[in-house]
Amino acid sequence: MTEPDPPPGGQALELARMTYVEVEAALARPEPKIALLPTGSTEAHGPHLPLATDSIISEEMARRAAEQLAGRGMIAVRLPALHYAVTDWAADFAGSAGITKDTAQATLLELARRCGTLGFDATVLINAHLEPDNIATLRGVTRAYAESGAPGRLLFPDNTRRRNAARLTDEFRSGSCHAGQYETSLVLAVDPSLVRTELARALPEHHVPLHEHIARGATSFADCGLDQAYCGDPAGASAAEGHATYDALAAIVVDAVTEALEAQQ
């Protein structure tokens, strides 16, 4: 006697906790299948936030986006995060560790191809690491995948694009947001114990418009006067702001997926 087909509807799943049999069953479902790949970094984020800040943020973005995609009838599978990226700007600070652009691009392309081969309709790069060369790498990978003819789609909802940035906080749009109020709020919303709260509250506002320094050719936090690897206002952070920002970040991902699927019809 054959097993009845599972009822239609979305699911939010985590690849690392699944067996291969469960993955096969999920990929056999008729609903759109979306792989969410959080991309982070290991780099200094002020004296008050952990080195894994970008990964923590990307993973929570992916988790919330998966729930929203599932609510729209899709099978959303979160992949384990990549904790290393191009991180040259923080190289002067202890613990920061990055990889080259070529290594990052090759790794991302291989993972995207594997997801496409498995049967995912789209793989989404979920990113919170805003270093210029990392953003350029993610954009380049997306273009290269589209040109390769590999199965499925590779999407990068780029929060630095104007229409997406407009949905985020004033500090984010100012460009003075590395380990400031924006990122500190996001980490507080995930796990307050990860924030050295007393240090964060004691840090003075340090407004440095990074995008302006980038435009003039700066290549490191040291070039921009970030002597403690932060800018913005960590003391102004709150978990409430972090939760509201995650809602916006997840919606950006969901909109990118929805638009891509509609364009295929």
Secondary structure, DSSP 8 states (H G I E B T S, - for coil): -------S--EEEEGGGS-HHHHHHHHTSSS-EEEEEEE--B--BTTTB-TTHHHHHHHHHHHHHHHHHHHTT-EEEE---B-----GGGTTSTT-B---HHHHHHHHHHHHHHHHHHT-SEEEEEE----HHHHHHHHHHHHHHHHHT-SSEEE---TTSHHHHTTS-HHHHHT--TTSHHHHHHHHHH-GGGS-HHHHHHS--B---HHHHHHHT--STGGGT-TTS--B-GGG--HHHHHHHHHHHHHHHHHHHHHHHHHH-
